[in-house]
């Protein structure tokens, strides 16, 4: 329980670190409160989750726009109300078995574990709802006094511009923009990002070195096994996003002892 009650801010993070990707999502339903709590309890210093808007303009946590893969219902998140989503039950990876957990809201996560970890928040293709979502998330960040432990992430320039316009004091993280004309390190520097999040298979050590030389911390999505984790850590990656905190925490502690 102590890992869920002690404070955690950017300055408390010792690199290399683990970020529990959608919680302990390799073993439990993704993006649920118990999964986030489990990731933190097992040693992750950060958690990651994806923000979407419901039909009734409520913030909800879901990577997918459709619910079929992760829950026992059907439909599109943006076409369902929060109450409809929370009437569903989430499924564990690779299983049709329902757990007695449901879709969480960012505020529920902030209230439950916000002081115990740094949070990597992804804004997912929100379109016309982007400015509302950014402004509402900023309000919640300050309401829960988490301005020193939250960073906003996006692959979209338009959303990054909204971060700067509406929440300039909250640190930013550049996700792979998936554009031939925009390198991720250049993207991070263009928008004053403290981090960039490299994507498995589309970066190399030279890109990591460029980011580090420019003062940009490198996350990578993702590593779930020891061999991959060691490869990325040896490149100089600071934060591994993982679905299996339980498998990688020993490796992280080993590398911390080397520094």
Helices and strands as residue ranges (DSSP letters): G 2-4, G 10-12, E 17-21, H 33-41, E 46-53, E 59-61, G 77-79, H 82-86, H 106-113, G 114-116, E 118-123, G 127-129, H 130-143, E 150-154, H 157-166, E 172-175, H 184-190, E 195-199, H 205-213, E 217-221, H 226-235, E 239-242, H 245-258
